[in-house]
Amino acid sequence: MPESVKVATIQDLKPGQGKLVQVEGKDIALFNVNGQFFAIDDVCTHAGGPLSEGTLEGTTVTCPWHGSKFDVRSGQVLGAPAQKGVASYTVKVEGQDILIEVSPA
Ligand code: FES
């Protein structure tokens, strides 16, 4: 059974913003796309750039280091130099709280 972990509240990030959160020691990038929240691994598959610090346009985040693009909904890679996508996580909003679903190790 996956469990849900509170990582932020909806006031913590405005539309178009990303935020680094940690769940069980893992760095996860949380994004606000017009009030909808999405979560993917923070670590770019190219050379480890922090995707939470990337530029968000619509549902696409651009890595701040060398410009790889990822879909924040699925973690799928949309633009080189990265070749591989990143993991994505199910996000739930309960009241003011943003929760990420993680599978227990
Ligand atoms: S580390 Fe992300 S594009 Fe190079």
Residues whose N, C-alpha, C, O or C-beta is under 5 A from the ligand:
A	BS01	FES	C44 H46 A47 G48 G49 C63 W65 H66 G67 S68
